[in-house]
Amino acid sequence: MTVENQFVQEWLKIHQNTLVGAELADTLFDYLDSLPWETSQLQWSEVPHLTIPFADGDPQPAWAEKFTGTPIGRHSHILVAYAPGREAFIAARDEVLADLDLLYASSPGARYFCGADMLDEAPILAVRDFGEFSDTGVRVGLAAAEES
């Protein structure tokens, strides 16, 4: 899946967002590559994290509130990335979290995103404040919180 996907394009039409070049997605994936990995996802036993599982009907707008006390919850926006070298986008945190399943539909395996803020319409990434979406929920990295 990419930003060209029909579902993503429809979502982008109704939500305020900023399309960003592949270099910002690469910044996130370069950081993730510095962490320990298993075959197809982070080796979470080696990465401090919090798991936010899905309940019936999640994700949804109220589900986004579960991220308030997490590192990613400190940011106003989220970078949604699909793969290294591919265009990504930045949108409001709560809107992205409420629709994570739609935004990552048809994407096999774990998918990664990170916190972002906008300063004078310029994106500022917080790659250390990242999350992993899978079919059971989201794991949020806590390493940045431990360093604070």
C-alpha positions in Angstrom: 0.0 0.0 0.0 1.1 3.6 -0.7 -0.4 7.0 -0.7 -1.6 6.3 -4.2 -4.0 3.6 -2.8 -7.6 4.4 -3.5 -8.6 4.2 0.3 -5.7 6.5 1.2 -6.5 9.0 -1.5 -10.1 9.2 -0.3 -8.9 9.7 3.2 -6.5 12.4 2.1 -9.3 14.3 0.3 -11.3 14.7 3.5 -8.5 15.3 6.1 -6.1 18.1 6.3 -2.7 16.7 5.5 0.8 17.4 4.0 2.3 15.1 1.5 6.0 14.7 2.1 8.8 13.2 0.0 10.4 9.9 0.5 13.3 11.4 2.4 11.1 11.9 5.5 9.9 8.2 5.3 13.5 7.3 4.9 14.4 9.2 8.1 11.9 7.1 10.1 13.0 3.8 8.5 16.7 4.6 9.0 16.0 5.1 12.7 14.0 1.9 12.9 16.9 0.1 11.2 19.1 1.0 14.1 16.9 -1.0 16.5 16.9 -4.8 17.0 14.8 -6.7 14.4 13.2 -10.1 14.1 12.4 -11.4 10.6 9.7 -8.9 9.7 9.2 -6.6 12.7 11.0 -5.0 15.6 12.3 -7.3 18.3 9.9 -5.8 20.9 11.5 -7.9 23.7 14.5 -5.6 23.3 12.6 -2.3 22.8 10.8 -0.6 25.7 7.2 -0.3 24.6 3.5 -0.1 25.5 0.9 -2.2 23.7 -2.4 -0.7 23.0 -4.7 -3.5 21.8 -7.8 -3.1 19.7 -11.2 -3.7 21.3 -14.4 -4.2 19.3 -14.8 -1.4 16.9 -11.3 0.0 17.3 -9.6 2.0 16.1 -12.1 4.9 16.5 -11.9 8.5 17.6 -12.1 7.6 21.4 -9.3 5.0 20.9 -6.9 7.9 20.0 -7.2 9.1 23.7 -5.3 5.9 24.8 -2.1 7.5 23.3 -2.3 10.7 25.5 0.4 9.5 28.0 2.7 8.0 25.4 5.6 9.7 23.6 3.7 9.7 20.3 0.8 11.4 22.1 3.0 14.5 22.8 2.9 15.4 19.1 0.1 17.2 17.2 0.7 15.2 14.0 1.8 11.8 12.8 4.0 10.8 9.8 2.3 7.9 8.0 4.9 6.0 6.1 4.5 2.9 4.0 8.0 2.0 2.9 11.5 3.4 2.5 11.9 5.4 -0.7 8.1 6.0 -0.9 6.1 9.2 -0.5 4.4 9.6 2.9 2.1 12.1 4.5 1.6 14.0 7.8 -1.8 14.6 9.3 -3.4 15.4 12.7 -2.5 12.7 15.3 -6.0 11.9 16.5 -7.4 11.7 13.0 -4.6 9.3 11.9 -5.0 7.1 15.0 -8.7 6.9 14.6 -8.3 5.6 11.1 -5.1 3.5 11.3 -6.9 0.4 10.1 -8.1 2.2 6.9 -4.7 3.9 6.3 -2.8 0.6 6.5 -5.5 -1.7 5.0 -4.1 -4.2 2.5 -0.6 -3.6 3.8 1.0 -6.9 4.8 2.8 -7.2 8.1 3.7 -4.5 10.6 3.6 -0.9 9.6 5.4 2.0 11.2 4.6 5.7 11.9 6.0 8.4 14.1 5.2 11.6 15.8 5.6 14.9 14.0 4.9 18.6 14.6 4.4 21.4 12.2 6.4 24.6 12.6 5.5 27.3 10.1 4.1 24.6 7.9 7.4 22.7 8.0 7.3 19.2 9.4 9.5 18.3 12.3 9.8 14.5 12.8 10.2 12.8 16.1 11.3 9.3 14.9 12.1 8.1 18.4 8.4 8.6 19.2 7.2 5.8 16.9 4.5 3.2 16.7 3.9 -0.1 15.0 0.5 -1.0 13.6 -0.5 -4.7 13.3 -3.8 -6.5 13.1 -4.0 -6.8 16.9 -3.2 -3.2 17.9 -0.4 -0.8 18.2 2.9 -1.0 20.0 4.4 2.4 21.0 8.1 2.8 21.5 8.9 4.2 24.9 12.7 4.7 24.6 12.3 8.4 24.1 10.2 8.7 27.2 12.9 6.9 29.3 15.5 9.4 28.1 13.4 12.4 29.1 
